[in-house]
C-alpha cells in the first residue's frame, strides 16, 4: 500500500528534514538549508570550489578530507583568520581552496543521506533558486515521469527534534514557485505560496526571522546578508561521486 505521506501522484513534492527526505522520494531532490549549508555551497561553487558534504567534524571527517585531498572546514565559532567554516563569508574570502569538506548536521546530513538513494540531488538556496529551477524545468520538460521534491532541512531544538525554519520554507518555496508545472502536491503548493507571500519583503524578513536573528546575535550578520542575495547566483550544485559541483557554467 502506498504511504499517504509520500505525496504519490504529484510531479512535485515538499517535506521537512531527514525523515521527510526518506518518505517523499523523487528523481530530482532539492535540499534547502538557507542558514547556512546550501548558501555556503552556492558561494563555494560560484568560486569553482567543489563541496563534499559531511555530517560531523570529527576524526572521520579528517580522514575523509585527506582521502579527497580537500580542505576541511572548521566549526564556525572556531574559525580564525584565514580559516574556512560553514560561514559563507569565510568561503568567499578563501584562497587556494578547490575542494572543501563541509560538515553540517542538517543540510549536509540530508544530502549525504540522499546520495545513496539513486536520485539526482541539488543544493538550493535563495541565492540560486531561479537557476536551480530553470535547470529542473529542463528535466521536467524532457521526462514526463520525473518527480521533483524539495526538502527543507530545518534546524534542531535542544532535545534533537526538528525545528521547522521559515528561511528553509522560503528557499524551498522560491524554487518550487519557479517550476513550470501545475503538478504540485498540496504541501509543495503551500511552500510556494509561503515564498510568494514574502518575496517583495526579502531580504528584510530573512534578517528578522528567528534564524537570521540567531546568527546576528552570535556575530554573523554578514552570513545572513549573503544568504539574502536572492537570485544572484547562477550556480546549480549537483551531487555526483560524493561532491557538489556546479553544472551551470553561466556567468
Secondary structure, DSSP 8 states (H G I E B T S, - for coil): ---TTS-TT-SEEEEEHHHHHHHS--SEEEEE-TTTHHHHHHHHHHTT-EEEEES--SHHHHHHHHHTT-EE-B-GGG--TT--BS-HHHHHH--S-SEEEEE-TTHHHHHHHHHTTT-EEEEE-TTTHHHHHHHHHHHHHH-TT--EEEEE--EE-TTS-EE--HHHHHHHHHHHHTSS-S-B-HHHHHHHHHHHHHGGGTTHHHHHSHHHHHHHHTT-HHHHHHHT-TT-----EEEETTEEEE-----
